[in-house]
Structures are given as structure tokens and as C-alpha cells.
Amino acid sequence: MSKLDKAEILLREAKEDLKHGCYNKAVSASYFAVRLFVESFFPGLMTRRDDKIANALFREVERKVGRERAEEIKSSYLFLFDLRKKADHRADTFGEEAEEIVAIAERLMREIGEILK
């Protein structure tokens, strides 16, 4: 299975998790959907570190559409990463605000796809 296929599955599962009130799972799945989507554009990427993936994304987006847009996209990516850490590793729990988080992830995937394709 390709990373792109897995990203699409994870985003679908995040939306399904929302329907069942599994908000923490939805937040985590939405981040990993974005991460795998980004990784699908960088087949030779040698790192698994989230900050390094964000930096690679920044450089490529900056090259294509400029620094300002690249900073916005990197910031959104790291925002989702921070929320995923809260969902998976902290005492924080998410409620219905997870719906907006999943929507952010979906928009970010669409924006990245439009820029990097």
C-alpha cells in the first residue's frame, strides 16, 4: 500500500471516529494522514522525525510558492503535530473541537497537494 493510499484511509477513519465520539483517535489519525500525505511527495526522505519532515515540506513549498505560504503550511503541520501529541501522550482530551481539527487536516492535504503536484 502506498503512503498516499494510507493517508486517504486515515483521513476517512478520522471522519468515522468523529461520528462515534472518538475524538482523540480522530485528532491522531488526522495528523498521521497529513504526515503520510507529505511523505508521499518525498520518497527519498531519510528521516522519521516530525520536525525534519516539516522542514522538508517548508523548503519545497517555499521553492514553489514563496516563503510566506511555506511558513503558513509548516505552522499548520506543526499545529496538528502538537495536537496529536496531546491526544496520544497527555492527559488532555478532545471533544467536538476535533471536528475542526480534522477539517484543518483535510484542507492542509488539499493545499499541499495543489502546491506539490
C-alpha positions in Angstrom: 0.0 0.0 0.0 1.3 3.4 -0.9 1.7 6.2 1.7 -0.9 8.2 -0.3 -3.4 5.4 0.0 -2.8 5.0 3.7 -3.2 8.8 4.1 -6.6 8.7 2.5 -7.6 5.7 4.7 -6.5 7.5 7.8 -8.5 10.7 6.9 -11.6 8.6 6.2 -11.1 6.8 9.6 -10.7 10.2 11.4 -14.0 11.3 10.0 -15.6 8.0 11.0 -14.1 8.4 14.5 -15.9 11.7 14.8 -19.2 10.1 14.2 -18.6 7.7 17.1 -17.3 10.4 19.5 -13.7 9.0 19.3 -12.3 12.5 19.2 -8.7 11.7 20.4 -8.4 9.0 17.8 -9.7 11.4 15.1 -7.1 14.0 16.0 -4.3 11.5 15.9 -5.5 9.9 12.7 -5.9 13.3 11.0 -2.3 14.2 11.8 -0.9 10.9 10.5 -3.0 11.3 7.4 -1.2 14.6 6.7 2.2 13.2 7.6 1.9 10.3 5.2 0.5 12.5 2.6 3.5 14.8 2.9 5.9 11.8 2.9 4.3 10.6 -0.3 5.9 13.6 -2.0 9.3 12.9 -0.6 10.1 9.3 -1.5 13.8 9.7 -0.7 13.2 11.3 2.7 15.6 9.6 5.2 14.1 10.9 8.4 11.1 9.9 10.6 11.4 13.0 12.8 8.3 15.2 12.5 10.3 18.4 12.7 12.6 17.3 9.9 9.6 16.3 7.8 8.1 19.8 8.4 11.4 21.4 7.3 11.5 19.4 4.1 7.9 20.4 3.4 8.7 24.0 4.1 11.7 24.0 1.7 9.7 22.5 -1.1 6.6 24.7 -0.6 8.9 27.8 -0.4 10.6 26.9 -3.6 7.2 26.6 -5.4 5.1 29.4 -3.9 7.3 31.5 -1.6 8.3 31.9 2.0 5.1 33.3 3.4 2.9 30.5 2.2 5.5 27.9 3.2 5.6 29.3 6.8 1.8 29.1 7.0 1.8 25.5 5.8 4.6 24.5 8.1 2.9 26.2 11.0 -0.4 24.3 10.3 1.6 21.0 10.0 3.3 21.6 13.4 0.0 22.7 14.9 -1.5 19.3 14.0 1.6 17.5 15.3 1.2 19.3 18.7 -2.4 18.4 18.9 -1.6 14.7 18.0 0.9 14.7 20.9 -1.8 16.0 23.3 -4.3 13.4 22.0 -1.8 10.5 22.3 0.5 11.3 25.2 -1.1 13.9 27.5 -3.9 14.0 29.9 -5.7 16.4 27.6 -8.8 15.1 25.9 -10.6 16.4 22.9 -14.3 16.9 22.3 -16.3 18.3 19.4 -13.4 20.7 18.5 -11.9 17.6 16.9 -14.2 18.2 14.0 -12.4 21.4 13.2 -9.1 19.7 13.6 -10.0 17.0 11.1 -11.2 19.8 8.7 -7.9 21.6 9.1 -6.0 18.4 8.2 -8.2 17.8 5.2 -7.7 21.4 3.9 -4.0 21.2 4.5 -3.8 18.0 2.5 -5.7 19.6 -0.3 -3.4 22.7 -0.2 -0.2 20.7 -0.1 -1.4 18.6 -3.0 -2.2 21.6 -5.1 1.2 23.1 -4.5 3.4 20.0 -4.8 1.7 18.1 -7.6 
